[in-house]
């Protein structure tokens, strides 16, 4: 069991007997009212997205998912494919079930593939991944959200806000829970 | 580039924040309010069901300066304001910091409708000081500051935006959920909005309406979906105040919260307080609004996680 204070992006829970992954959550508190957590949950079997509000202290049922370390191979139009490097068994996962994981997927990356009743239903990427900057866009004029930072593109196509000293070709570390820049990595 | 580039990148927001605080001070000083400073570590916070104080060496960090400011009113200080840090345990989110900055002001002889007019004048004054006109853009929403701003009762808001009435929401114990999900997103666009006359049980320090004791004379200001301020026509009946504190404290203890002693000095002096209205406004959220920040993190020098 979890409580709402364990809520985080990527947490897998059971609602009405089906596994859901938390795709976002927000702490809210109407004036003088009680603390509430508004969550957006994706059904890991059907891909259907629902909104659910929890009260502070409420319990959440954890989803018992089997995890297996597998290697990312490639994707086609509909699926992402992963391989068990010991047994060479391959599984495909529908693109809709991948959430924001493709932002961090490079060939041969080892990930945790999640199984629910024997069916591969999603993946967990490592908390920190290192990716190369492939394109450094010019600083956008009038960008008031942080005049001392800029947006770059990494090798997966993901765009991310970084400090201005980051250059094309640099390897950077990203926190996959928040999708934010951590630091530059020496190669 | 400094090691802490995130902190360095907040320079613009922090400079704007300082200018906003300056403009707030100017507003109150011009209107003959006395700026006061009251202790932030106190022995007995006001018991409120859903606000929890941080213990500090046997006492508590205040969750608002309310009780000390009311003791000043009772002692003959009729117009006072304060800008101070407050602490509320466990509150962290897009709009919440467990340590945040509150502006609180009181004016003897006023009621909650006067507070609404004060809010209109204050926000207009600060927006002008920041070089903004009669219109703000917050997170893509155009907001007109032209006064008067709409004032709607909580009961009306439920009948406009929710599928059940205020009374039904209380009966089914889902008042907060309906407020957050169905009502708040509509408030404060395209004009700032006052929501007033809250259910009696949701204003532990507010006066009940003489002509309708099922509601308290409490008001909240919303702008662009942000809840900015909460005020009351203050309860000045000490017997009634004591009864409400006892009830709130019993509820707090039933949840296993840290017990508070009753604020006896406040209760002793309360009968000397003239009829007064008072309101607290979240300074960090006012800064968010005026610098168009999506999260409170963007207008603070440090987040709790960065310390």
Interface residues (C-beta under 8 A of the other chain):
Chain A: X26 X27 X28 X29 X30 X31 X32 X33 X34 X35 X36 X38 X53 X56 X144 X145 X146 X147 X148 X149 X163 X164 X165
Chain B: X1 X5 X8 X9 X10 X11 X12 X48 X49 X50 X51 X90 X91 X92 X93 X94 X95 X96 X175 X176 X177 X179 X180 X181 X184 X198 X202 X203 X204 X220 X227 X230 X291 X292 X298
